[in-house]
Amino acid sequence: MRGFIRPRWRKPAWTVAAGTVFAAAWIIHGGRDWWLFVALIAVATVTRAFTFYMWAGEDDDIGALAGSRADERQKLISLRSRALACNLVAIAAFIGLTAAVALAAAWWWPFAVILIVTGVGYLFGLSTYGVAREGTGDDADTGYQASSPASR
């Protein structure tokens, strides 16, 4: 998908796709005043997509993030922000689970599911992005002495 969608259009396209799916959920849900929620979602989606498109045209940090052309520093800031958000979600889920268990409430299981998904995601991240197996050093005991670049 990244090949045929220009970087400036990527975030607006994802915003429109997510808004469409959420509006479709309200249409399927039905009930009284479903059209009001769908209209509100449509306005918010179009506004957010337009904002992302306009930001992507700017030549600053926000424009680089909105235009999918972030450098390493911006990607690291984004990664740290996601890690903080994940930690806060895990803490909130633990507090909710603890409160539900203390109250002997039947609504404990969504918090447990969130904790399980967070834990599995963390373990999957460790296995995917973990430290690679390191090779031997230049002067390791391999039976051969490493040659110096100056002696060549």
Buried (B, 14 or more C-beta within 10 A) or exposed (E): EEEEEEEBBBBBBBBBEBBEEBBEEBEEEEEEEBEEBBEEBBEBBBEBBEBBBEBBEEEEEEBBBBBBEBEEEBEEEEEEEEEEEBEEBBEEBBEBBEEBEEEEEEEBEEBBEBBEEBEEEBEEEEEEEEEEEEEEEEEEEEEEEEEEEEEE
